């Protein structure tokens, strides 16, 4: 009987510890999310490197994408003009 209680207690401990794990946790979590200091102050100090990584890895904005496409269009027009002349 004591073995059964022991096995059940071990099972309970391991399952309760696993229940607190977060599934799908981001690979680069926000270090300022759960601190008791103002968020903008944290981003200026502790989270400065994290914020720079987020900006670096962010997808391009619509304006920057439009500028990039306009530049490519001008280059293509120049190539087309050179081939026709």
N, C-alpha and C positions, 0 to 999 in steps of 0.2 A: 504494500500500500504506500509505503514511504517513497518507493521508486516512482510510482505513478505521479505522486504529488511533486516530486523533484522534476520529473520530465515535463509535467504541465507547467511548472513555474519557469523552467528554462524556456519553454515554448512561448509563454506569455511575455517574458523579458525580451526575447529576440523579436517577436512580432511587434511589440510596442515600440522598440527602437527603430524598426523599419518603417513604422507608420509616420514618422516625423521627417522622412526624407522627401525632398521636393522633386517630383518628376518633371523633366523639361526645364530645369533651371538654366537660365542663360549662361553662356560660357564666360562672359565678361560682365558680372553683375555690377550694378550701381553702388559704389561704396558709400554714397551719401544718403541713400534711401532711408535707412533706419537709424540715423544718428540724431542726437538731441541738440543739434546746432542748426542754425538757418541754412537752408539748402544752397543758396548762392554763396555764402561764406565757405561752405564745405567744398563747392566746386572751384573756388579760388585757391584753396589750400590742399586738402587731402585728395580731392577728386580731380585735380588739374590734369594729371596724366590720363586718367580715364576719359575725361571730356575730350581731350585732344585725340585719343584713339577713336572715340565715337565720331568725331568730325571727319577724321581721316577715312574711316570705313563707311561713312554715310554715302548713300547713292547720290548722284549729281542732281542739283536742283534743276527745275524746269528752265530757268533763265540761262544757266550755264550750258545746258543741253542744246538750247536754241542757238546760242552763240557758236557752239561747236559745229552744229549742222550748217549754219550759215557760212562758216569758214570752209567747210568741206565743199559746199555748193559753189563758192567762189573759185576754189581750186579746180573743180571739175569744169566750170565754165572756161577758165583759162586754158585748160588742156584741150577742150573742144575747139576753142578759137584758134589754138596753135595747129591743130590737125586740119582745120578747114582752110587755113591760109597758106 
